[in-house]
Amino acid sequence: DTGVSQDPRHKITKRGQNVTFRCDPISEHNRLYWYRQTLGQGPEFLTYFQNEAQLEKSRLLSDRFSAERPKGSFSTLEIQRTEQGDSAMYLCASSFSGQGTGELFFGEGSRLTVL
Amino acid sequence: TQLLEQSPQFLSIQEGENLTVYCNSSSVFSSLQWYRQEPGEGPVLLVTVVTGGEVKKLKRLTFQFGDARKDSSLHITAAQPGDTGLYLCAGDSRYSSASKIIFGSGTRLSIRP
């Protein structure tokens, strides 16, 4: 296992289109997080899963955003009817809750550009 | 809402100088983590501090967790150009009903040769 992988690395889309990002976490990790990061800022929490259960979703997230982790392994983040303000780097991270301190291992991110 | 504020936002210093980055919150965290992020990559964990007052050293980097578990600092001695990057603190809000890790706004560090 080489770490957390995200796909695609880059996505350019037109406003109003739907986009979906995929994250494959480290295989033994039961927690999976999605963050959004804009240039020069820290990652902003979007949502996280423990196994297949979505435990929390940011109130900042509109209904256009949805995330799933159907079998407790990979996860998808879908953005419907994209807006220019959605342009950002979308980061996925995984961790193992049994470690106690929740260290996150990040993927390289999926960069979204909405024209 | 839990917020982690980092200061300074930007720091540009000469190679060989010392610096300190601060991470403050009004909330208590069960642990505090520091990450470094390079352009185009995800953040990479540097250290986790768990106990109030804890100090950890990683070569020229010294991390401290406040006694009340609300703040942390990162001190770099004799900075080198390889230390350049975005430094992020992150708090684990395990005390709340839903444990999640939130990040500060980051400190962008530039070390001039």
Interface residues (C-beta under 8 A of the other chain):
Chain A: V4 Y33 Y35 G40 Q41 G42 P43 E44 F45 Y48 L55 E56 L91 A93 T101 G102 E103 L104 F105 F106 G107 E108 G109
Chain B: L4 Q6 S30 S31 Q33 Y35 G40 E41 G42 P43 V44 L45 T48 V50 L86 L88 A90 D92 R94 A98 S99 K100 I101 I102 F103 G104 S105 G106 R108
